[in-house]
Amino acid sequence: MITLEFFLKILTLPYPIIKSIIQYYTTGTIYSKTNSEFKNSLWKNVLLSIEYHVSGNYQKSDMRAVVYQPINKVISKFKKHPLALPLNEFGEKFDEYSYWIHKCDKPKDKQNVIIYIHGGGYMLNLFESQFVFISALHYSLNDKASENSSILVIDYSLTMFDHEFPTQLIECLSTYSNLIKDGYKNIMLLGDSAGAHMSLSIARAIAYPEEALTQFEHAGRSIKFDLSALPQPKALILDAPWPEPCTKRAVASKRGINCYGDLGSMETNMGDYYCGKNDKNFINNFLTFTNTNWEDHWKKVIPINNGNTIIIVGEREVLRDGVEEFYNIINKKGSIDYYVEPGGIHAGVVYVESLDYISKKGAKKALKGDFKGKYGFNLISKFINDRV
């Protein structure tokens, strides 16, 4: 059963479609006027206009009824995609919560494992564009990095089915622990939006195990692995991180930038679903990162302080102010790579750049390593290449 508000959004879909088409051929849309990804693609302008029209104030019942697809169904559909066919063990299960995108044949202790943690406010499942992104990323790497890197995705439990903190964190840590037990040693965490929030939470939990265990105990949860024995991640790749899931900001941008059309939500319902029955103050250090400080909460997180963290944010993101506040907190050593995409929107590499590789024609470009002009892909691949 969907809500009346969401039904009305669906009913009025012709309006943003017609509006974006007219604007594209006349004045230009907000997207085409600000970001190069949209200048020669009517499809991208229309698609993002539709996504923006239906976004905001997501409700569990709407997402269960209209959006949800189990990961095995998405994998089954994507297995025959040109991007997936050359990948080794694509879609094969690693453990209860994760699946291989690509499994390289190098010794486990010599290779890198890139764990991709998807965004979606902890409410939404992995989408096709996210599969396209993480599959195409393999081809954007140089030969050395692609030959020495495996890629794994985590399918954590969703708040649309009433799973709240610390469920997702425990599941992600469980997969991390299982990789270590299986002989893998070099792990990079790659996340967009809520996935970047989770990547940071994993890094904090491993660096501050006593604190994490206190959180789990308070929630009546236990774990079956030794958290204090886990090695820290080799690197953190944070695309459009979501540092304030439950913080409603008065304005979208302190800089007077037009954030219209961005997919990042200023509403807090998805964050509130993630927090659930927990005390926001008690779980603060794993919830609202702008309330933390470097000395007490990030000093022990090695990749943040040794030059192995990258943050990418869109210029027109509604969440950009919070991201920059968080960046200023953790960049104590001045070692974090920080990039602002001109005219970029929330998680542009996943929701915009990846669209070019969905079709068979686009997939052929990715297979050839053609990522010319792709802001996020090129930054992320270079970051990984430099660390393999």
C-alpha positions as CSV (number, residue, x, y, z in Angstrom):
1,M,0.0,0.0,0.0
2,I,1.6,3.3,-1.1
3,T,1.0,6.6,0.6
4,L,-1.2,9.3,-1.0
5,E,1.8,11.6,-1.3
6,F,3.9,9.1,-3.3
7,F,0.9,8.2,-5.4
8,L,0.5,11.9,-6.3
9,K,4.1,12.1,-7.2
10,I,3.7,9.2,-9.6
11,L,0.5,10.7,-11.0
12,T,2.2,14.0,-11.8
13,L,5.3,12.6,-13.5
14,P,4.4,14.0,-16.9
15,Y,5.0,17.5,-15.6
16,P,8.8,17.2,-14.8
17,I,9.3,15.2,-18.0
18,I,7.7,17.8,-20.3
19,K,9.3,20.6,-18.4
20,S,12.8,19.1,-18.7
21,I,12.4,18.5,-22.4
22,I,11.3,22.0,-23.1
23,Q,14.1,23.5,-21.0
24,Y,16.7,21.3,-22.5
25,Y,15.9,22.6,-26.0
26,T,15.4,26.2,-24.9
27,T,16.9,27.8,-21.8
28,G,18.7,24.6,-20.5
29,T,17.8,22.7,-17.4
30,I,19.4,23.3,-14.0
31,Y,21.5,20.2,-14.8
32,S,22.7,21.1,-18.3
33,K,23.5,24.6,-17.3
34,T,25.8,23.6,-14.4
35,N,27.4,20.2,-15.2
36,S,29.0,18.9,-18.3
37,E,27.5,15.4,-17.9
38,F,24.1,16.7,-18.8
39,K,24.9,19.1,-21.7
40,N,24.5,16.5,-24.5
41,S,22.1,14.1,-23.0
42,L,18.4,14.7,-22.9
43,W,18.0,11.3,-21.3
44,K,20.1,12.2,-18.3
45,N,18.2,15.5,-17.9
46,V,14.8,13.8,-18.0
47,L,15.8,10.8,-15.8
48,L,17.3,13.0,-13.1
49,S,14.2,15.3,-13.2
50,I,12.0,12.3,-12.6
51,E,14.2,11.0,-9.8
52,Y,14.2,14.4,-8.2
53,H,10.4,14.7,-8.6
54,V,9.7,11.5,-6.6
55,S,12.5,11.9,-4.1
56,G,12.3,13.2,-0.6
57,N,10.3,12.1,2.4
58,Y,10.7,8.4,1.6
59,Q,8.3,6.1,3.4
60,K,8.9,2.5,4.1
61,S,5.6,1.3,2.6
62,D,6.3,3.2,-0.6
63,M,9.8,1.7,-1.0
64,R,8.6,-1.8,-0.3
65,A,5.8,-1.6,-2.7
66,V,7.4,0.3,-5.6
67,V,11.2,0.2,-5.4
68,Y,12.5,-2.9,-3.6
69,Q,14.2,-5.7,-5.5
70,P,16.2,-8.5,-3.7
71,I,19.8,-8.5,-4.7
72,N,19.7,-12.0,-6.2
73,K,17.0,-10.7,-8.7
74,V,19.2,-7.7,-9.6
75,I,22.3,-9.9,-10.0
76,S,20.4,-12.4,-12.2
77,K,19.3,-9.6,-14.5
78,F,22.8,-8.1,-14.6
79,K,24.8,-11.3,-15.1
80,K,24.4,-11.1,-18.9
81,H,25.3,-7.5,-19.1
82,P,28.5,-6.9,-21.2
83,L,30.2,-5.4,-18.2
84,A,29.6,-8.5,-16.0
85,L,30.4,-11.2,-18.5
86,P,34.3,-10.8,-18.4
87,L,34.3,-10.5,-14.6
88,N,35.5,-13.5,-12.6
89,E,32.8,-15.0,-10.3
90,F,30.5,-12.1,-10.8
91,G,27.5,-12.4,-8.5
92,E,28.9,-15.4,-6.6
93,K,28.2,-15.3,-2.8
94,F,31.1,-14.8,-0.4
95,D,29.2,-14.9,2.8
96,E,25.7,-14.2,4.2
97,Y,25.9,-10.5,3.4
98,S,28.1,-10.1,0.4
99,Y,28.7,-11.0,-3.3
100,W,31.7,-10.8,-5.6
101,I,31.7,-8.4,-8.5
102,H,35.2,-9.6,-9.5
103,K,37.5,-12.0,-7.9
104,C,41.1,-11.8,-9.1
105,D,43.4,-14.8,-9.1
106,K,46.3,-13.3,-7.2
107,P,47.3,-14.7,-3.7
108,K,44.8,-13.4,-1.1
109,D,47.4,-11.8,1.1
110,K,49.0,-9.9,-1.9
111,Q,45.9,-8.5,-3.5
112,N,43.5,-5.7,-2.6
113,V,39.8,-6.2,-1.9
114,I,37.6,-3.2,-2.6
115,I,34.4,-3.5,-0.6
116,Y,31.6,-1.4,-2.1
117,I,29.0,-0.3,0.3
118,H,26.0,1.2,-1.5
119,G,24.1,4.3,-0.6
120,G,20.3,4.9,-0.3
121,G,19.8,6.2,3.2
122,Y,20.1,2.6,4.6
123,M,16.5,2.3,3.2
124,L,17.0,1.4,-0.5
125,N,18.5,-1.7,-2.0
126,L,21.3,-1.9,-4.6
127,F,20.2,-0.4,-7.9
128,E,21.3,-1.3,-11.5
129,S,23.3,2.0,-11.8
130,Q,25.2,1.0,-8.7
131,F,26.0,-2.4,-10.2
132,V,27.1,-0.6,-13.4
133,F,29.3,1.8,-11.4
134,I,31.2,-0.8,-9.4
135,S,31.5,-3.2,-12.4
136,A,32.7,-0.4,-14.7
137,L,35.2,0.7,-12.0
138,H,37.2,-2.5,-12.7
139,Y,37.8,-1.4,-16.3
140,S,38.7,2.2,-15.2
141,L,41.7,0.9,-13.2
142,N,45.1,0.5,-14.8
143,D,46.4,-3.0,-15.6
144,K,48.3,-3.4,-12.4
145,A,45.4,-2.3,-10.2
146,S,42.7,-4.3,-12.1
147,E,44.9,-7.5,-12.0
148,N,45.5,-7.2,-8.3
149,S,42.1,-6.1,-7.0
150,S,39.0,-8.0,-6.2
151,I,35.7,-6.2,-5.7
152,L,33.0,-7.2,-3.3
153,V,29.5,-5.7,-2.6
154,I,27.7,-5.8,0.7
155,D,24.0,-6.3,0.8
156,Y,23.2,-5.1,4.3
157,S,19.7,-5.2,5.9
158,L,17.4,-2.3,5.1
159,T,15.4,0.1,7.2
160,M,12.4,-0.3,4.9
161,F,12.1,-3.7,6.6
162,D,12.6,-2.2,10.1
163,H,16.3,-3.0,10.5
164,E,18.0,-0.3,12.5
165,F,21.4,0.6,13.9
166,P,23.6,-1.3,14.7
167,T,22.3,-4.1,12.5
168,Q,24.0,-2.8,9.3
169,L,27.3,-2.0,11.0
170,I,27.4,-5.5,12.5
171,E,26.7,-7.1,9.2
172,C,29.4,-5.1,7.4
173,L,31.9,-5.9,10.1
174,S,31.0,-9.5,9.9
175,T,31.9,-9.6,6.2
176,Y,35.1,-7.7,6.9
177,S,36.0,-10.2,9.5
178,N,35.2,-13.1,7.2
179,L,37.5,-11.7,4.6
180,I,40.4,-11.4,7.1
181,K,39.7,-15.0,8.3
182,D,39.8,-16.1,4.7
183,G,43.3,-14.7,4.2
184,Y,42.7,-11.3,2.7
185,K,44.7,-8.5,4.3
186,N,44.4,-5.3,2.2
187,I,40.9,-4.0,2.3
188,M,39.7,-0.7,0.8
189,L,36.3,0.6,1.7
190,L,34.4,2.4,-1.0
191,G,31.0,3.9,-0.3
192,D,28.6,6.5,-1.7
193,S,26.2,8.5,0.5
194,A,25.0,6.2,3.3
195,G,27.6,3.7,2.1
196,A,30.3,6.3,2.8
197,H,28.8,6.9,6.3
198,M,29.0,3.1,6.8
199,S,32.6,3.0,5.6
200,L,33.5,5.6,8.2
201,S,31.5,3.7,10.9
202,I,33.4,0.5,10.1
203,A,36.7,2.3,10.3
204,R,35.8,3.9,13.6
205,A,34.5,0.6,15.0
206,I,37.8,-1.1,14.2
207,A,39.9,1.7,15.5
208,Y,37.8,2.1,18.7
209,P,36.6,-1.4,19.4
210,E,35.6,-0.9,23.0
211,E,33.3,1.9,22.0
212,A,31.7,-0.1,19.3
213,L,31.2,-3.1,21.6
214,T,29.5,-0.8,24.1
215,Q,27.1,0.3,21.3
216,F,26.3,-3.3,20.4
217,E,25.8,-4.3,24.1
218,H,23.5,-1.3,24.6
219,A,21.4,-2.5,21.7
220,G,21.3,-6.1,23.0
221,R,23.5,-7.4,20.2
222,S,26.6,-9.5,20.2
223,I,29.2,-10.4,17.6
224,K,30.9,-13.7,16.8
225,F,34.3,-12.3,15.9
226,D,37.1,-10.5,17.7
227,L,36.7,-6.8,16.7
228,S,39.9,-5.7,18.4
229,A,41.9,-8.2,16.2
230,L,40.7,-6.8,12.9
231,P,43.3,-4.8,10.9
232,Q,42.3,-1.3,9.8
233,P,41.2,-0.7,6.2
234,K,44.0,0.3,3.8
235,A,42.0,3.2,2.4
236,L,38.7,5.0,2.5
237,I,37.0,6.2,-0.7
238,L,34.1,8.4,0.3
239,D,31.7,9.6,-2.5
240,A,29.2,12.2,-1.3
241,P,29.3,11.0,2.4
242,W,26.3,11.5,4.6
243,P,27.7,12.8,7.8
244,E,24.5,14.0,9.4
245,P,21.6,11.4,8.8
246,C,19.4,13.0,11.5
247,T,20.2,16.7,11.2
248,K,17.9,19.0,9.4
249,R,19.7,22.1,8.1
250,A,18.0,25.5,7.7
251,V,19.5,26.1,4.3
252,A,20.8,23.8,1.6
253,S,24.0,25.8,1.0
254,K,25.7,28.6,2.9
255,R,27.2,29.7,-0.4
256,G,24.0,30.7,-2.0
257,I,24.4,27.9,-4.6
258,N,21.2,26.7,-6.3
259,C,20.8,23.1,-5.1
260,Y,17.5,22.5,-6.9
261,G,17.4,19.1,-8.5
262,D,19.9,17.5,-6.2
263,L,19.0,14.0,-5.0
264,G,20.4,14.5,-1.5
265,S,17.6,15.0,1.0
266,M,17.4,17.7,3.6
267,E,14.7,15.7,5.4
268,T,15.7,13.3,8.2
269,N,13.2,10.5,8.0
270,M,15.7,8.0,6.5
271,G,18.2,8.9,9.2
272,D,15.5,8.6,11.8
273,Y,14.6,5.1,10.5
274,Y,18.3,4.2,10.8
275,C,18.5,5.5,14.3
276,G,15.2,3.8,15.2
277,K,14.7,3.3,18.9
278,N,18.3,4.1,19.8
279,D,19.2,7.2,21.8
280,K,20.7,9.7,19.3
281,N,23.0,11.0,21.9
282,F,24.2,7.6,22.9
283,I,25.0,6.5,19.3
284,N,26.2,10.0,18.3
285,N,29.8,8.9,17.4
286,F,28.4,6.4,14.8
287,L,25.5,8.6,13.7
288,T,26.3,12.4,13.5
289,F,29.9,12.9,12.5
290,T,29.8,16.7,12.7
291,N,29.3,16.3,16.5
292,T,32.6,14.4,16.8
293,N,36.2,15.7,17.0
294,W,39.5,14.4,15.7
295,E,41.3,13.9,19.1
296,D,38.6,11.7,20.6
297,H,37.0,10.0,17.6
298,W,39.3,9.9,14.5
299,K,42.9,10.1,15.8
300,K,43.3,6.3,15.8
301,V,41.7,5.8,12.3
302,I,44.9,5.2,10.3
303,P,43.7,5.8,6.7
304,I,42.3,9.2,7.7
305,N,45.6,10.3,9.0
306,N,48.1,8.7,6.6
307,G,47.0,10.1,3.3
308,N,44.7,7.2,2.3
309,T,41.3,8.9,2.3
310,I,39.5,10.6,-0.5
311,I,36.3,12.6,-0.3
312,I,34.3,13.6,-3.4
313,V,31.3,16.0,-3.1
314,G,29.2,17.8,-5.7
315,E,29.2,21.6,-5.8
316,R,25.4,21.7,-5.8
317,E,24.8,19.1,-3.1
318,V,22.3,20.0,-0.4
319,L,24.5,18.0,2.0
320,R,27.8,19.8,1.0
321,D,27.9,22.1,4.1
322,G,27.8,19.1,6.5
323,V,30.4,17.2,4.4
324,E,32.8,20.2,4.6
325,E,32.3,20.6,8.3
326,F,33.1,17.0,8.8
327,Y,36.1,17.2,6.5
328,N,37.5,20.1,8.5
329,I,37.1,18.0,11.7
330,I,39.0,15.0,10.4
331,N,41.6,16.7,8.2
332,K,43.8,17.5,11.2
333,K,46.9,16.1,9.4
334,G,46.1,17.8,6.2
335,S,46.3,14.5,4.4
336,I,42.8,13.9,3.0
337,D,42.2,14.3,-0.7
338,Y,39.1,16.5,-1.1
339,Y,37.4,17.3,-4.4
340,V,34.3,19.3,-5.3
341,E,32.8,18.5,-8.7
342,P,31.8,21.6,-10.6
343,G,28.0,21.7,-10.8
344,G,27.9,18.2,-9.4
345,I,25.0,16.6,-7.6
346,H,24.8,14.0,-4.9
347,A,26.8,10.8,-5.7
348,G,27.2,11.9,-9.3
349,V,29.6,9.1,-10.2
350,V,26.9,6.5,-9.3
351,Y,23.7,8.2,-10.4
352,V,24.9,10.2,-13.4
353,E,28.3,9.1,-14.8
354,S,27.4,5.4,-14.6
355,L,24.4,6.0,-16.9
356,D,26.7,6.2,-19.9
357,Y,27.7,2.5,-19.4
358,I,24.3,0.9,-19.0
359,S,23.7,0.3,-22.7
360,K,25.7,-2.2,-24.8
361,K,27.2,0.7,-26.7
362,G,28.2,2.3,-23.4
363,A,29.5,-0.9,-22.0
364,K,31.9,-1.3,-25.0
365,K,33.4,2.1,-24.0
366,A,34.0,0.9,-20.5
367,L,35.5,-2.3,-21.7
368,K,38.0,-0.3,-23.7
369,G,38.8,1.8,-20.7
370,D,37.2,4.9,-22.1
371,F,36.3,7.1,-19.2
372,K,37.2,10.4,-20.8
373,G,35.8,13.3,-18.9
374,K,34.4,11.2,-16.1
375,Y,35.1,13.2,-13.0
376,G,34.3,10.6,-10.3
377,F,35.5,7.6,-12.1
378,N,38.9,9.1,-12.9
379,L,39.5,10.4,-9.4
380,I,38.6,7.1,-7.8
381,S,40.5,5.0,-10.2
382,K,43.6,7.2,-9.9
383,F,43.4,7.0,-6.1
384,I,43.2,3.2,-6.2
385,N,45.9,2.9,-8.9
386,D,48.3,4.9,-6.8
387,R,47.8,2.5,-3.8
388,V,48.2,-0.8,-5.5
